Amino acid sequence: MKRASPARTRLVSGDSSNGTDGDAFDTKEARKRMTTGPHWWSIHPFLVAKNAILFVGISFALWQIVARSGSSDGISHRGLRSHDDGGGASDDFCTLYMAPSTLGPHAGFGIFTAKPFAIDDPIKIMDGPSIAVIDPYIIEEAPHLKVLGDKWWAELKGMPNPMRFEASHVTEYVAGFGSLPNFHPYLSNINPREPRNAVDDSSFDRTKSSGAGSFSTYTGKDIYADRDIVAGEELFLNYGESYFDEAPEPEIYKDVPREADYYDASSYLMKFKEELIQAKDGRQLSSREKEMMTGMLGKTKSAIAKAYSARSASLLPGSVGDLANIADAAFSDVDSDPLGSNSEDEPDEGRIRFAIAREMSTQHVTPAWLHSNGFCLDNIVRKPSTIPQAGNGGFAARSLGAGEVIVPVPVYHVADRGLLRTYPIDVDSSTGTFIRNETRLNGPSQLLTNYCFGDDESSLLLCPISSVMHINHCSTRRNGGQCSSNSQKGPNAKLRWASKWHPETKKWLNSSIEEIEKEKDRVLNLEVVATREIEADEEILIDYGLEWEVAWERHKARWSPSTDFPELHKTAATLNKEKADPIPTNDLRTDRSAPGDVLSGCWYWPEEDEDDDSKDNSEDDDDISASEEHVEDEIGDAVFRRRRAEAASNKRSWKSLSDEEIVSQYSIDGSGFVDDRGYVSPHFWPCSVISKDEGRGEVNSTYTVRIFQSKSHHTAPWEREEEPLFLTHYPRSSIRYFIKPYRSIQHQPAAFRRFIGLPNDMWPDNWRNRRRGAQGVYRVGDRVIFLSSSNKVKTGIVVHFDAGEGYGIFSVRSGIVRTGIPPESILKRDLRVKELDIDKFYA
């Protein structure tokens, strides 16, 4: 079986999502358009005049610059060379900063590097943590959580394989480099990769640790340089250009140039390549000449904007300084095209294009500027915590002074934390069907809750996206303040609202939750500050609050291992580490996985259109010829064509055939499905191991396996035909183990759940919208049928209750929380049970 070559994708986002699709720009087509037409001057005869303006304007400006060659008059030679002022950063100094983005005010803060990186250099190893958000059906509809939409990464957009198996639907909440970098359509320079050890469960024993299930075992992303990066450069992640259209406020981005616009702009300037090469060394012009030529260049830009594209025109030089800077950056002595020139693309055009992107769409900063205006992001490294049963912790990467800001803490608001609960899930043991009880949203809270900040008397949660998520709890209330092995007692850091770097936070502290809820982007920020000197490699600790501490102590006293998690059962991560051999079933016909928590996954891809990674839930077409002809055209699979002919003449169930007939008719050679990316690719599908081939030895052992439909991928052709697919001679190296849905440690019913508290004097009184002890007939999480203020019957979920103000109910259809619903307006509970669309093999 030959696999089609997939398009290269630099980001998996935000979906992030990351959940946003990563659009692949067809650079080959763009180059063809630039070299063979339609050029902007050939679109309409009227544009010939515009071409003349461009030619005269830029030619004259370049001629003047060349003619006045000599010493510089102070115009910045920015280019791509490393800056000397401020110096490069060593390992003893901060190398990664959060600072105001070079893209402008609309982009907020970005991430910067204070030292250079070569392509494929590791920038950050194990950023994280990543957190699996389970079945976010309500979340996707709730406006309270829309602000988190950019932070979800979808199942096929960069999510680690083990996380895809967590539930029927999963989204990944990614902190740090998965959330903080901005996006540039042409200058993307970092590439997130899943680490080989995407799951780290080595810091606890789930049968003995009361902390099991209370923190994420997903390690986050490894970040690498996607091209050469200079010191002072902003780091950009490739969200995909669809982000501009799908962002919470897309109108903000309508004028932002796309990748195609950079190709257009470089094509224009290529007509003056020789002049540009000469111009980089000549910059002496009088003020009058500069003014005259700047006016001419402005008219040129205006003409192109009106005649062709305003976005492309915005990238053209508008002043003599712009023109000289582009020339200097494009033809400096260092490599000025770190993206590399395609064989079909003139190298000099690649240089000019990159120079345009650097000079016309971003600003330049130095390491010295970052030190003065940024906040260090690599003061914290993750290691196993010194706190018992706490998993990993955050340790000081270098010595830190008292009063020093250790890490900035941007937070996203969740206006009603009740929506971070989950539905109870059951599995029908006789059929393998997953059943979700939607009568009450009263399952365990999402694991994300444990990383967010809140207050018992408030519905608001604040969820961070920086390395503060690694910092554990310590207080002086217990054990004499001895929290760790360090001789110092008590916490060594504290949280406070953002200081000078985000003055807008103060405004929002005086706003209501309802006002905050309406905001589509982040409006609040915290920071962690050292309360005393902290030594290098010392664990950083903060006080989570008295209520959190009481809840944790109560949890430890009551905790016992769940009977759903056998004591002697090894985790999937352990089995993979040990490279345990699979146990063959010797049964071709069974469609159920082996008992226990673990199932096997096999590296596989269907020969379909790989650009369509949406899940196909359409009904089978009764017109077999029409539907199969479409699939045949799509995949061109000889095996499928043979099956169609056989199916037309033989209507027997495949299970009634002999073993030899099944393998003969429903198998393909699996020797080509070689896992060359380890645990981290999205191409693992659930599978059963049927038998081991004889005589191959242990090192190169091969198997016969059966592939089952992946819940994350579109429906495969054999699944549509209700037929099996077997792979023969399948390599052992392509088989991995995964925890079954709803069986990982974070689903353990006894797992600890509690948000982190902030000091009482930090939490504004205007956010305290939940009184202690208030309880109505219906409890938070109940699904109910109620009458709206317009006397319309609605279905919703109770998210809070106030004895004086009534119920707050999340309306499922409208996605709005309706407040002040009187008890008499609730008609009854809405009893609802739903079967999940997930193959019974997962059970």
C-alpha positions in Angstrom: 0.0 0.0 0.0 1.5 3.3 -1.0 0.7 6.4 1.1 0.1 9.8 -0.4 2.6 12.4 0.8 0.9 14.6 3.4 1.4 18.4 3.2 3.8 19.7 5.8 2.2 21.5 8.6 4.2 23.6 11.1 1.5 24.0 13.7 -1.2 22.0 15.0 -3.3 24.9 16.9 -4.8 26.4 18.9 -6.8 24.5 17.0 -5.0 25.4 19.0 -6.3 24.9 19.5 -4.3 25.1 19.6 -8.4 23.9 17.5 -7.9 26.0 14.4 -7.2 24.3 11.1 -3.7 25.0 9.8 -4.3 26.2 6.2 -1.5 25.3 3.9 -0.7 28.1 1.4 0.1 26.8 -2.1 3.4 28.5 -2.6 4.0 26.7 -5.9 0.8 28.1 -7.3 1.7 31.5 -5.9 5.1 31.4 -7.6 3.4 30.4 -10.8 1.0 33.3 -10.5 3.9 35.7 -9.8 6.0 34.5 -12.8 3.4 33.7 -15.5 0.5 36.0 -14.6 -1.8 37.5 -14.0 0.6 40.3 -13.0 -1.1 43.3 -11.5 -0.4 45.4 -14.6 -2.0 42.8 -16.9 -5.3 42.6 -15.2 -6.7 45.6 -17.0 -5.2 48.2 -19.5 -6.0 50.9 -17.0 -3.4 49.5 -14.7 -0.6 50.2 -17.1 -0.6 53.8 -15.8 -0.2 52.5 -12.3 2.8 50.4 -13.4 4.4 53.5 -14.7 3.9 55.2 -11.4 5.5 52.3 -9.6 8.4 52.2 -12.0 9.1 55.9 -11.9 8.6 56.3 -8.1 10.8 53.4 -7.0 13.4 53.8 -9.7 13.9 57.5 -8.9 14.1 56.8 -5.2 16.7 54.0 -5.7 18.7 56.1 -8.2 18.9 58.9 -5.7 20.0 56.6 -2.9 22.7 55.0 -5.1 23.9 58.4 -6.4 24.4 59.6 -2.8 26.4 56.7 -1.6 28.6 57.4 1.4 28.3 57.5 5.2 25.0 56.8 6.9 22.8 59.6 8.1 21.5 57.5 11.0 18.8 55.4 9.2 18.8 52.1 11.1 20.6 49.2 9.4 18.4 46.6 10.9 18.5 43.6 8.6 19.0 40.1 10.1 22.3 40.5 11.7 22.5 40.0 15.4 22.5 43.1 17.6 25.5 44.0 19.6 23.8 46.2 22.2 22.7 44.2 25.1 24.7 41.2 24.1 23.6 37.6 23.7 22.2 35.8 26.7 24.1 33.0 28.4 22.6 30.1 30.4 23.0 32.2 33.5 20.6 34.9 32.2 17.1 34.8 30.9 16.7 33.8 27.3 13.0 33.8 26.8 10.8 36.9 27.5 7.2 38.0 27.3 7.0 41.5 26.0 4.8 43.8 23.9 4.5 42.2 20.5 6.3 43.7 17.5 3.2 43.3 15.5 1.5 46.2 17.2 -1.0 46.9 20.0 -3.7 44.7 18.6 -1.4 41.6 19.2 -0.9 42.3 22.9 2.2 40.5 24.3 4.4 38.1 22.4 7.3 35.7 23.2 10.9 36.7 22.3 14.3 35.2 22.4 17.4 36.9 23.8 19.8 34.5 22.1 20.1 33.2 18.5 19.0 29.7 17.5 19.8 27.6 14.5 17.2 25.6 12.6 16.1 22.5 14.6 17.7 23.8 17.8 15.6 23.0 20.9 14.2 26.3 22.3 12.1 24.8 25.1 11.9 21.2 26.2 8.7 20.0 28.0 6.9 23.3 28.2 3.5 22.3 29.4 1.7 20.8 31.1 -1.0 19.9 28.6 -4.4 19.1 30.1 -7.0 16.9 28.5 -10.5 18.6 28.5 -13.1 15.8 28.4 -16.2 15.9 26.1 -16.4 19.7 26.0 -20.0 19.8 24.5 -21.3 22.4 26.9 -18.0 24.2 26.8 -18.1 24.7 23.1 -21.5 26.4 23.3 -21.0 28.5 26.5 -20.0 32.1 25.9 -18.4 32.0 29.3 -15.7 29.7 27.8 -15.5 31.1 24.3 -12.4 33.0 25.5 -10.7 29.7 25.9 -11.4 28.7 22.3 -8.0 29.7 21.0 -6.4 27.6 23.7 -7.9 24.3 22.7 -5.9 22.1 20.4 -8.0 19.6 18.4 -7.4 15.8 18.2 -5.7 15.8 14.8 -4.0 19.2 15.3 -1.0 18.4 17.5 -2.6 16.5 20.4 -0.5 13.6 21.7 -1.8 10.2 20.8 -2.5 9.0 24.4 -4.7 12.0 25.0 -6.8 11.3 21.9 -7.8 8.0 23.6 -9.0 9.8 26.8 -12.7 10.2 25.9 -15.2 10.2 23.1 -14.1 13.8 22.3 -11.1 15.5 23.7 -9.5 19.0 23.4 -6.1 19.9 24.7 -5.5 22.9 26.9 -1.9 24.0 26.3 0.0 26.4 28.5 3.1 28.3 27.6 4.3 27.9 24.1 1.0 26.4 23.1 -0.8 29.6 24.0 1.4 32.6 24.3 3.2 33.1 20.9 1.6 35.2 18.2 1.0 34.2 14.6 2.7 35.7 11.5 1.6 34.5 8.1 5.2 34.5 6.7 7.6 34.7 9.6 6.6 31.5 11.6 9.8 30.4 13.3 9.0 27.8 16.0 7.7 24.3 15.6 6.0 22.4 18.5 6.7 18.7 18.6 5.3 16.0 20.9 8.0 14.6 23.1 8.7 10.9 23.0 7.6 10.6 26.6 4.3 12.5 26.1 3.0 10.9 29.2 5.0 10.9 32.5 3.4 8.9 35.3 6.6 8.0 37.0 6.2 10.5 39.9 3.4 8.6 41.6 1.8 5.2 42.2 -1.8 5.4 41.4 -2.7 2.6 43.8 -0.9 4.2 46.7 -0.9 8.0 46.1 -3.8 10.2 47.1 -2.5 12.7 44.6 -3.2 10.3 41.7 -5.5 11.9 39.1 -5.2 15.4 40.6 -2.5 16.7 38.1 -1.9 16.1 34.4 0.6 13.5 33.3 0.9 15.0 29.9 4.3 16.8 29.6 3.4 19.4 27.0 5.3 20.4 23.8 8.9 20.4 22.9 9.6 23.6 21.0 12.2 23.7 18.2 13.4 26.5 15.8 11.8 26.1 12.5 14.4 28.3 10.9 17.4 30.3 12.0 16.4 32.9 14.6 18.4 36.0 15.7 18.6 37.4 19.2 15.8 39.8 19.9 13.4 38.2 17.4 9.8 37.6 18.3 8.8 33.9 18.2 5.8 33.1 16.0 3.7 30.0 15.9 1.8 29.0 12.7 -1.9 29.0 13.6 -3.0 28.7 9.9 -4.4 31.7 8.1 -8.0 30.5 8.9 -7.3 31.9 12.3 -7.9 35.4 10.9 -11.4 34.5 9.9 -12.3 32.4 12.9 -10.9 34.6 15.6 -13.3 36.0 18.2 -13.1 39.4 16.4 -12.1 38.7 12.8 -12.7 42.3 11.7 -9.4 43.2 13.6 -7.5 41.1 11.1 -9.1 41.9 7.8 -6.3 44.2 6.7 -3.4 42.0 8.0 -1.4 40.7 5.0 -1.6 37.0 4.2 1.2 34.9 2.9 0.2 35.5 -0.7 0.6 39.2 -0.2 4.2 38.8 0.7 4.7 36.9 -2.6 3.0 39.8 -4.5 5.1 42.4 -2.8 8.4 40.6 -3.5 7.4 40.2 -7.1 6.9 43.9 -7.4 10.3 44.7 -5.9 12.1 42.1 -7.9 11.8 44.4 -10.9 14.3 46.6 -9.2 16.6 44.0 -7.9 19.8 45.5 -9.3 18.9 48.9 -7.9 18.2 47.4 -4.5 21.6 45.7 -4.4 23.3 49.0 -5.1 21.0 51.0 -2.8 21.9 49.2 0.4 25.2 51.1 0.7 24.0 54.6 -0.4 21.7 56.6 1.9 22.8 60.3 1.9 19.9 62.4 0.8 18.8 65.9 1.7 15.7 66.4 3.7 13.9 67.9 0.7 14.8 64.9 -1.5 13.7 62.5 1.2 10.4 64.3 1.5 9.8 64.4 -2.3 10.6 60.7 -2.7 8.6 59.7 0.3 5.6 61.4 -1.3 6.2 59.6 -4.6 6.5 56.2 -2.8 3.3 57.0 -1.0 1.5 57.7 -4.2 2.8 54.4 -5.6 1.4 52.5 -2.7 -1.9 54.2 -3.0 -2.2 53.4 -6.7 -1.4 49.7 -6.1 -3.8 49.6 -3.2 -6.7 50.9 -5.3 -5.9 48.9 -8.4 -4.9 45.6 -7.0 -4.6 44.9 -3.2 -4.5 47.1 -0.2 -2.8 44.3 1.8 -0.1 43.8 -0.7 0.4 47.6 -1.0 0.9 47.9 2.7 4.0 45.8 2.4 5.7 48.1 -0.1 8.1 50.8 1.1 6.5 54.1 2.0 9.7 56.1 2.7 13.3 56.2 1.7 14.2 54.7 5.0 11.9 51.7 4.4 13.4 51.2 1.0 17.0 51.3 2.2 16.2 49.0 5.1 14.7 46.4 2.8 17.7 46.6 0.6 20.1 46.3 3.5 18.2 43.3 5.0 17.8 41.5 1.7 21.4 41.8 0.5 23.5 41.9 3.7 26.4 39.6 4.1 24.5 37.1 6.4 21.9 34.7 5.2 18.9 36.9 4.6 16.5 34.2 3.5 16.4 31.8 6.5 13.2 30.2 5.2 15.2 28.9 2.2 14.4 29.5 -1.5 12.4 27.0 -3.4 14.0 25.5 -6.5 11.3 27.3 -8.5 11.8 30.6 -6.7 14.7 32.9 -7.5 16.9 33.1 -4.4 17.0 36.9 -4.6 13.2 37.1 -4.5 13.2 34.9 -1.4 15.7 37.4 0.2 13.5 40.4 -0.8 10.3 38.7 0.5 11.9 37.9 3.9 13.3 41.4 4.1 9.8 42.8 3.4 8.3 40.7 6.1 10.9 41.7 8.6 11.0 45.4 7.8 7.4 46.2 6.9 5.3 44.0 9.2 7.4 43.8 12.5 9.6 46.0 14.6 13.1 45.2 15.8 14.2 44.9 19.4 17.4 44.0 21.1 18.2 41.7 24.1 18.9 44.9 26.1 15.4 46.2 25.3 13.9 42.8 26.3 15.7 43.0 29.6 14.2 46.4 30.3 10.7 45.9 28.9 10.0 42.1 29.1 9.3 39.5 31.7 11.4 36.4 31.9 9.6 33.2 31.0 12.4 30.6 31.7 12.9 31.3 35.4 11.1 28.0 36.1 12.0 24.5 35.2 10.0 21.4 35.9 11.3 18.6 38.1 9.8 16.0 40.4 8.4 17.9 43.4 9.9 17.8 46.9 6.3 17.8 48.2 5.0 14.2 48.7 2.2 13.1 46.3 2.4 16.4 44.4 3.9 15.0 41.1 6.1 17.6 39.4 7.0 21.0 40.7 8.5 24.3 39.5 12.2 25.0 40.4 14.3 28.1 40.0 16.4 28.0 36.9 18.7 30.6 38.4 18.9 32.6 41.7 16.1 35.1 42.2 16.1 38.2 44.4 13.4 39.1 46.8 10.7 41.2 45.1 11.7 39.9 41.7 8.8 38.9 39.3 9.4 35.2 38.7 6.9 34.7 36.0 4.0 36.7 34.5 0.6 34.9 34.7 -1.8 35.8 31.9 -5.2 34.3 32.8 -8.3 33.5 30.8 -11.7 33.9 32.5 -14.4 31.3 32.9 -17.4 33.2 34.1 -19.2 30.1 35.5 -17.1 27.3 36.9 -20.1 25.0 37.1 -19.7 24.4 33.4 -16.3 22.8 34.0 -18.0 19.7 35.3 -18.5 16.5 33.3 -21.3 14.1 32.6 -21.3 10.6 34.2 -20.2 7.9 31.7 -21.2 4.3 31.9 -20.4 1.3 29.6 -22.9 -1.4 28.8 -20.7 -4.5 29.4 -22.9 -6.7 27.2 -22.7 -4.4 24.1 -19.7 -2.3 24.7 -21.8 0.9 24.2 -20.6 4.1 26.0 -23.6 5.9 27.6 -23.5 9.4 28.8 -26.1 10.4 31.4 -27.0 14.0 30.6 -29.6 14.3 33.3 -27.1 16.0 35.6 -23.8 17.7 34.9 -22.5 16.2 38.1 -19.5 14.2 37.1 -16.1 15.1 38.3 -14.9 18.6 37.5 -12.5 18.9 34.6 -8.9 18.5 35.6 -8.3 22.0 34.3 -10.1 23.2 37.5 -7.1 22.2 39.6 -4.8 24.7 37.8 -7.2 27.7 37.9 -7.7 30.4 40.5 -11.0 31.1 42.2 -13.0 31.8 45.3 -15.8 29.9 47.1 -18.2 32.8 46.9 -17.7 33.4 43.2 -18.6 31.7 40.0 -15.5 33.1 38.3 -12.4 31.0 37.5 -9.1 32.4 36.1 -7.1 29.8 34.2 -3.4 30.6 33.6 -1.3 29.9 30.5 2.2 30.2 31.8 4.6 28.0 33.9 2.9 29.1 37.1 1.0 25.8 36.5 4.1 23.9 37.8 4.2 25.7 41.2 3.0 23.7 44.2 1.4 24.6 47.5 3.1 25.4 50.8 2.0 27.2 53.9 3.1 27.9 57.5 -0.1 26.5 58.9 1.1 22.9 59.1 4.3 21.0 59.9 5.8 24.2 61.2 5.9 25.5 57.6 8.4 22.8 56.6 7.1 22.1 53.1 10.2 20.8 51.4 13.7 19.6 52.0 14.9 23.2 51.9 16.0 24.6 55.2 13.8 27.7 54.7 10.3 27.4 56.0 7.0 28.4 54.3 6.3 29.6 50.8 9.0 31.6 49.0 6.7 33.4 46.5 3.2 34.8 46.2 0.7 35.8 43.6 -0.4 39.4 43.0 -2.3 41.3 40.3 -0.1 42.4 37.4 1.9 45.5 38.1 3.0 48.1 35.6 3.1 45.8 32.6 -0.7 45.5 32.4 -2.4 48.6 33.9 -5.7 47.5 32.3 -6.1 44.8 35.0 -7.0 47.4 37.6 -9.9 48.5 35.5 -11.3 45.0 35.3 -10.9 44.4 39.0 -13.7 47.0 39.4 -15.9 45.4 36.8 -18.7 42.8 37.3 -18.5 39.2 36.2 -21.2 40.0 33.6 -19.0 42.7 32.1 -15.9 40.4 32.1 -18.0 37.6 30.6 -18.7 39.7 27.5 -15.0 40.1 26.7 -13.7 37.8 23.9 -10.1 38.0 24.9 -7.9 38.0 28.0 -8.5 41.0 30.2 -6.8 40.0 33.6 -3.3 39.2 34.5 -1.4 38.1 37.6 2.3 37.6 38.4 4.3 35.5 40.8 6.8 37.5 42.8 9.6 36.2 45.1 9.0 36.9 48.8 12.6 36.2 49.7 15.8 35.3 48.0 15.5 32.0 46.1 18.5 29.8 45.3 19.0 28.2 42.0 17.4 24.8 41.8 15.2 25.5 44.8 11.5 24.6 44.5 9.2 27.6 44.1 6.2 27.4 46.4 3.1 29.6 46.9 0.2 29.4 49.4 -3.0 28.0 47.7 -5.1 29.2 50.7 -6.7 27.8 53.8 -9.8 26.4 52.0 -7.6 24.5 49.5 -5.5 23.1 52.3 -8.5 21.9 54.3 -10.0 20.3 51.2 -6.7 18.5 50.5 -6.2 17.2 54.0 -9.8 16.0 54.0 -9.2 14.3 50.7 -6.1 12.5 51.9 -7.9 11.3 55.1 -10.8 9.8 53.0 -8.9 8.5 50.0 -8.7 4.9 49.0 -7.8 3.3 45.7 -10.7 2.9 43.3 -11.7 -0.7 42.6 -11.9 0.4 38.9 -8.1 0.6 38.8 -6.5 -2.8 39.7 -3.5 -2.6 41.9 -1.4 -5.0 39.8 -2.3 -3.5 36.4 0.5 -1.7 34.6 -0.1 1.6 32.9 0.1 2.0 29.1 3.2 4.2 29.5 4.9 1.5 31.5 4.1 -1.2 29.0 5.4 1.0 26.1 8.6 1.7 28.0 9.1 -2.0 28.7 8.3 -2.8 25.1 6.0 -5.6 26.3 5.1 -8.0 23.6 1.3 -8.0 22.6 -0.7 -11.1 23.5 -2.4 -12.4 20.3 -6.1 -13.1 20.5 -6.0 -15.8 17.7 -9.6 -14.7 16.9 -10.3 -13.0 13.6 -13.9 -12.3 14.4 -14.0 -10.7 17.8 -14.8 -7.0 17.8 -14.1 -6.4 21.5 -10.8 -5.5 23.0 -9.2 -7.5 25.8 -10.5 -7.0 29.4 -8.7 -4.3 31.4 -7.7 -0.7 31.0 -5.3 -1.0 28.1 -5.9 -1.5 24.4 -3.4 -1.7 21.6 -3.0 0.9 18.8 -1.5 0.4 15.4 0.2 2.9 13.1 -2.2 3.2 10.1 -3.7 5.6 7.6 -6.5 4.9 5.1 -5.8 5.6 1.5 -8.3 8.5 1.4 -8.1 12.2 0.9 -5.9 13.1 3.9 -6.8 16.7 3.7 -10.3 15.8 5.0 -9.7 15.0 8.7 -13.3 15.7 9.7 -15.2 12.8 11.3 -17.7 11.4 8.8 -20.9 10.5 10.5 -23.1 10.4 7.5 -25.6 7.5 7.0 -24.7 4.8 4.5 -26.1 5.3 1.1 -28.5 2.6 0.0 -27.4 3.2 -3.6 -24.3 1.1 -3.4 -23.0 1.9 -6.9 -23.1 5.6 -6.4 -21.5 5.7 -2.9 -18.8 3.1 -3.7 -17.9 4.7 -7.0 -17.2 8.0 -5.1 -15.0 6.2 -2.6 -13.3 4.2 -5.4 -12.4 7.5 -7.2 -11.2 8.9 -3.9 -8.9 6.1 -2.9 -8.1 4.1 -6.0 -7.8 0.9 -3.9 -7.6 -2.3 -5.8 -8.6 -4.3 -2.7 -11.8 -2.2 -2.4 -12.7 -2.8 -6.0 -12.3 -6.5 -5.6 -14.5 -6.4 -2.5 -17.2 -4.6 -4.4 -17.3 -7.2 -7.1 -17.4 -10.0 -4.5 -20.1 -8.3 -2.4 -22.3 -8.1 -5.5 -22.2 -11.8 -6.0 -21.9 -13.0 -2.4 -24.1 -11.5 0.4 -22.8 -13.8 3.1 -21.5 -12.2 6.3 -17.7 -12.1 6.4 -17.8 -13.8 9.8 -19.2 -16.9 8.2 -16.2 -17.4 6.0 -13.2 -19.6 7.0 -10.2 -18.0 8.6 -8.2 -18.5 5.3 -11.0 -16.9 3.3 -11.2 -13.9 5.7 -7.5 -13.2 5.5 -7.5 -13.7 1.8 -10.4 -11.3 1.1 -10.0 -8.7 3.8 -6.3 -8.2 4.3 -3.5 -6.1 2.8 0.2 -6.2 3.3 1.0 -4.2 6.4 4.8 -4.3 6.2 4.9 -0.7 4.9 3.2 0.8 7.9 6.4 1.7 9.7 6.1 4.0 12.7 8.9 6.5 12.0 7.7 9.2 14.5 7.2 7.2 17.7 4.4 7.8 20.1 3.6 11.2 18.8 1.8 10.9 15.5 -2.0 11.0 15.1 -1.9 7.9 12.9 -2.5 5.3 15.7 -5.8 3.5 15.3 -7.2 1.0 17.7 -6.3 -2.6 16.7 -6.3 -6.1 17.9 -3.3 -8.4 17.5 -4.4 -11.6 15.9 -1.3 -13.7 15.6 2.5 -13.5 15.5 4.3 -14.6 12.3 6.6 -17.5 12.8 10.4 -17.5 12.2 11.0 -13.7 12.2 12.7 -13.5 15.6 12.1 -11.1 18.4 13.9 -8.1 17.0 12.0 -8.0 13.6 8.9 -9.8 14.7 5.8 -9.2 12.6 2.1 -9.8 13.3 -1.3 -10.0 11.7 -3.5 -7.3 13.2 -7.1 -6.0 12.7 -7.7 -2.3 12.5 -10.8 -0.7 14.0 -12.3 2.6 13.3 -10.6 5.5 15.0 -13.0 7.9 16.8 -10.8 10.8 15.8 -10.7 10.3 12.0 -13.2 10.3 9.3 -14.9 7.0 8.5 -12.7 4.6 6.6 -14.1 2.8 3.5 -14.0 -0.6 5.0 -15.9 0.7 8.0 -18.6 2.2 5.8 -19.0 -1.3 4.2 -19.2 -2.9 7.6 -16.2 -5.1 6.7 -13.0 -5.8 8.6 -9.5 -4.8 7.6 -6.5 -7.0 8.5 -2.9 -6.1 8.0 -0.4 -9.0 7.5 3.4 -8.9 8.2 2.8 -5.9 10.4 5.9 -4.7 12.3 6.0 -5.0 16.1 7.6 -1.5 16.3 4.4 0.1 15.0 2.2 -1.3 17.9 1.7 0.9 21.0 -0.5 0.6 24.1 -3.1 3.2 25.2 -5.4 3.6 28.1 -9.1 3.0 27.1 -11.5 6.0 27.1 -12.6 7.2 30.6 -10.1 4.8 32.2 -7.0 6.9 32.7 -6.1 8.1 36.2 -7.7 11.5 35.7 -11.1 9.8 35.5 -10.7 8.1 38.8 -13.8 9.0 40.8 -11.8 9.7 44.0 -9.4 12.1 42.3 -8.9 15.4 44.1 -10.5 18.5 42.5 -10.2 22.0 43.8 -9.3 25.4 42.4 -6.4 27.4 43.8 -7.5 30.1 46.2 -6.3 33.7 46.1 -6.0 35.7 49.3 -9.3 37.2 50.4 -8.1 40.7 50.1 -7.2 40.1 46.4 -10.6 38.9 45.3 -12.9 41.9 44.6 -16.3 41.9 46.5 -18.1 42.7 43.2 -17.1 39.2 42.0 -18.7 37.4 45.0 -21.9 36.3 43.4 -22.4 33.0 45.3 -23.4 33.0 49.0 -22.2 30.2 51.2 -24.9 27.7 52.2 -27.5 28.7 49.6 -29.2 25.7 48.1 -32.5 25.3 46.3 -34.6 22.3 45.3 -32.5 21.8 42.1 -28.8 21.5 42.5 -25.9 22.8 40.4 -25.6 20.5 37.4 -29.2 19.4 37.2 -30.6 19.4 33.6 -34.0 21.1 33.7 -36.9 22.2 31.6 -37.9 25.8 32.5 -39.9 28.8 31.4 -38.0 31.8 30.2 -39.0 35.4 30.9 -41.0 35.3 27.6 -42.8 32.1 28.8 -41.0 29.9 26.3 -40.1 26.4 27.3 -36.3 25.9 27.4 -33.8 23.2 28.3 -30.9 24.2 30.4 -28.4 23.3 33.2 -28.5 24.8 36.7 -25.1 26.5 37.2 -25.8 28.4 40.4 -28.5 29.4 43.0 -29.0 32.4 45.1 -31.8 32.4 47.7 -32.6 36.0 47.0 -32.1 36.1 43.2 -33.1 32.6 42.1 -31.4 30.2 39.7 -28.8 30.8 37.1 -29.5 28.4 34.2 -27.3 27.8 31.2 -29.7 27.6 28.2 -28.4 24.7 26.0 -29.8 26.1 22.7 -28.8 29.7 23.0 -25.6 29.2 24.9 -26.5 32.0 27.4 -26.7 31.8 31.2 -30.1 33.2 32.2 -30.1 34.6 35.7 -32.8 35.4 38.2 -35.0 32.4 37.2 -37.5 31.9 40.1 -38.0 28.4 41.4 -41.6 28.2 40.1 -40.4 28.7 36.6 -38.6 25.3 36.6 -41.0 22.7 35.4 -39.1 19.5 35.9 -35.8 17.7 35.5 -34.9 16.7 32.0 -34.0 13.1 32.1 -31.7 12.3 29.2 -29.3 9.5 28.3 -27.3 9.4 25.1 -25.2 6.7 23.4 -21.8 7.9 22.3 -20.6 7.5 18.8 -17.5 5.5 19.6 -16.6 2.0 18.5 -17.3 -0.7 21.0 -13.8 -1.9 20.6 -12.7 1.0 22.7 -14.6 -0.5 25.6 
